[in-house]
Amino acid sequence: MRTKKSAAELLRRWLFLVVSLFVMALGVACSIQANLGTSPISSVPYALSQFTPLTVGTATIAMNAVFILIQILLLRRRYDPVQLLQLPVAIVFGYLTDFAVWLVSFLQPAAYWQQWLLCLVGIALVGIGVSCEVTAGVATMAGEGVVLAVCQVTPVKFGTMKVTFDVTLVVIACTLSLLFLGHLAGVREGTVAAALLVGQVARRMNRALEPVDRRLLTGYGDC
């Protein structure tokens, strides 16, 4: 009976993770449609999608596969094989991102304030999705995994490494777009806003989701 309840809890957590990935994907799609720059983690896939046959979603999958490889190379024997779950999570997120981009393609903000409104909606959705992903507690995104891996092999703290990681992605996106397109693609004022605000939204959502973790995901209060 106890095992059965554990299996049910695990199923709930995985379903909750899929929902969180879709919310994040919607946030990314809204940021793309706002045309004020994507979040740092999506800046490289967006730039790649502008001069290669890859969609934003497939470029996201490829980038996350590289992140997983980096983790393996950094940690070697210390690498936990369970972290390979990051790959199916990345694949699901990539396809959900492409679906979300199609879903919100009708949104075409004309005025600058409308762009900002859609951009802020995207930032809020990404922050909520990140918080839900953490609450699900079954698998991390590969981007977070590579930051944690670097922290394990260096004395750098997570907060510092996360900022460095985000800045590096933005620099790569800028370099790729300038080299292959001749102009910046996916990096604008909205990218800065996302870097500053996504974490704030996620932290506030974490507190709001504590009852969800206790009751819905763990089955607390079930008969």
C-alpha positions in Angstrom: 0.0 0.0 0.0 2.9 2.3 0.8 4.6 1.5 -2.5 1.4 2.2 -4.3 1.1 5.6 -2.7 4.7 6.4 -3.6 4.1 5.5 -7.2 1.0 7.8 -7.3 3.0 10.6 -5.8 5.7 10.1 -8.4 3.1 10.2 -11.2 1.7 13.4 -9.8 5.1 15.0 -9.6 5.9 14.1 -13.2 2.6 15.4 -14.5 3.2 18.6 -12.5 6.6 18.9 -14.1 5.1 18.6 -17.6 2.6 21.4 -16.7 5.5 23.6 -15.4 7.4 23.0 -18.7 4.4 24.1 -20.7 4.0 27.2 -18.6 7.7 28.0 -19.2 7.3 27.3 -22.9 4.4 29.8 -23.1 6.6 32.4 -21.3 9.4 31.9 -23.8 6.9 32.1 -26.7 5.4 35.3 -25.3 8.9 36.8 -25.0 9.6 35.9 -28.6 6.4 37.5 -29.9 7.0 40.6 -27.8 10.2 41.1 -29.8 12.1 42.8 -27.0 14.5 40.0 -26.4 14.2 36.6 -24.8 15.4 35.4 -21.4 19.2 34.6 -21.3 18.6 30.8 -21.3 16.6 31.1 -24.6 18.8 33.7 -26.2 21.1 31.2 -27.9 18.4 28.9 -29.2 16.6 31.9 -30.6 19.7 33.3 -32.3 20.4 29.8 -33.8 16.9 29.6 -35.1 17.4 32.8 -37.1 20.2 31.5 -39.4 19.8 27.7 -39.3 17.0 25.3 -40.2 16.5 24.6 -36.5 13.4 25.9 -34.7 13.7 27.5 -31.3 12.5 24.2 -29.7 15.0 22.0 -31.5 17.8 24.4 -30.9 16.8 24.3 -27.2 17.0 20.5 -27.2 20.5 20.6 -28.9 21.8 23.2 -26.4 20.5 21.2 -23.4 22.2 18.1 -24.8 25.5 20.0 -24.8 24.9 21.1 -21.2 24.4 17.4 -20.2 27.7 16.5 -22.0 29.5 19.3 -20.1 28.1 18.0 -16.8 29.4 14.5 -17.6 32.9 15.8 -18.6 33.1 18.0 -15.5 31.9 15.5 -12.9 33.2 12.2 -14.5 32.8 9.5 -11.9 30.8 11.8 -9.7 28.2 12.2 -12.3 24.9 10.7 -11.2 23.3 8.7 -14.0 19.8 9.8 -12.8 20.7 13.2 -14.1 20.3 11.8 -17.6 16.6 12.4 -17.0 17.5 16.0 -18.0 17.5 14.8 -21.6 13.9 13.7 -21.9 12.9 16.8 -19.9 14.8 18.9 -22.5 13.1 17.1 -25.4 9.6 17.6 -24.0 10.4 21.3 -23.2 11.8 21.8 -26.8 8.7 20.4 -28.5 6.4 22.3 -26.1 8.3 25.5 -26.9 7.7 25.1 -30.6 4.0 24.3 -29.9 3.7 27.4 -27.7 5.3 29.6 -30.3 2.7 28.4 -32.8 0.0 28.8 -30.2 0.7 32.5 -29.6 1.7 33.4 -33.1 -1.5 35.5 -33.5 -0.1 38.0 -30.9 1.4 40.8 -32.8 1.9 43.8 -30.5 2.2 47.0 -32.5 2.9 49.7 -29.9 6.0 49.7 -27.7 3.9 49.5 -24.5 2.1 46.5 -25.9 5.5 44.8 -26.5 6.4 45.5 -22.9 3.1 44.1 -21.6 3.6 40.8 -23.5 7.2 40.7 -22.5 6.2 41.0 -18.8 3.6 38.3 -19.2 6.3 36.1 -20.7 8.7 36.9 -17.8 5.9 36.1 -15.2 5.1 32.8 -17.0 8.8 31.7 -17.1 9.1 32.6 -13.4 6.0 30.6 -12.5 7.2 27.7 -14.6 10.6 27.6 -12.9 9.0 27.6 -9.5 6.6 24.8 -10.5 9.6 22.8 -11.8 11.4 23.1 -8.5 8.3 22.2 -6.6 7.8 19.1 -8.7 11.2 17.9 -7.5 11.8 15.1 -9.9 14.3 16.4 -12.4 16.2 19.7 -13.0 16.6 21.5 -16.3 20.0 20.9 -17.9 20.9 24.6 -17.6 20.6 24.5 -13.8 22.4 21.2 -13.8 25.5 22.5 -15.6 25.6 25.5 -13.2 25.5 23.0 -10.2 28.2 20.9 -11.8 30.6 23.8 -12.2 29.9 24.7 -8.5 30.9 21.2 -7.5 34.3 21.4 -9.2 35.1 25.0 -8.3 34.8 27.2 -5.2 32.3 29.5 -7.0 28.9 29.9 -5.3 25.7 29.1 -7.1 24.4 32.7 -7.3 27.6 34.0 -8.8 27.9 31.1 -11.2 24.3 31.5 -12.3 24.9 35.2 -13.2 28.1 34.3 -15.0 26.3 31.5 -16.9 23.5 33.8 -18.0 25.9 36.5 -19.1 27.9 34.0 -21.1 24.8 32.8 -22.9 23.8 36.4 -23.8 27.4 37.0 -25.1 27.3 33.9 -27.2 23.9 34.8 -28.6 25.1 38.3 -29.4 28.2 37.0 -31.1 26.3 34.4 -33.2 23.7 36.9 -34.3 26.3 39.6 -35.2 28.4 37.1 -37.1 25.7 35.4 -39.1 22.9 38.0 -39.2 24.8 41.3 -38.9 22.5 42.5 -36.1 21.4 41.5 -32.6 18.7 38.9 -32.5 16.8 38.0 -29.4 18.9 40.2 -27.1 17.3 43.5 -26.1 16.0 45.4 -23.1 13.6 42.5 -22.4 16.6 40.2 -21.9 17.8 42.4 -19.1 14.3 42.6 -17.6 14.1 38.8 -17.7 17.5 38.4 -16.0 16.4 40.7 -13.2 12.8 39.6 -12.7 12.4 35.8 -13.4 14.2 34.9 -10.2 12.1 37.3 -8.2 8.8 35.8 -9.6 10.1 32.3 -8.9 11.0 33.0 -5.3 7.6 34.5 -4.6 5.8 31.6 -6.3 7.8 29.1 -4.2 6.1 30.3 -1.0 2.7 30.2 -2.7 3.3 26.6 -3.9 4.2 25.1 -0.5 0.6 24.0 0.1 0.6 22.4 -3.3 3.7 20.4 -2.5 2.3 19.2 0.8 -1.3 18.3 -0.4 -1.4 17.7 -4.1 2.1 16.2 -4.9 2.7 14.2 -1.7 -0.9 13.2 -1.4 -1.1 14.7 2.1 -4.7 14.4 3.3 -5.6 11.6 0.9 -8.0 9.0 2.3 
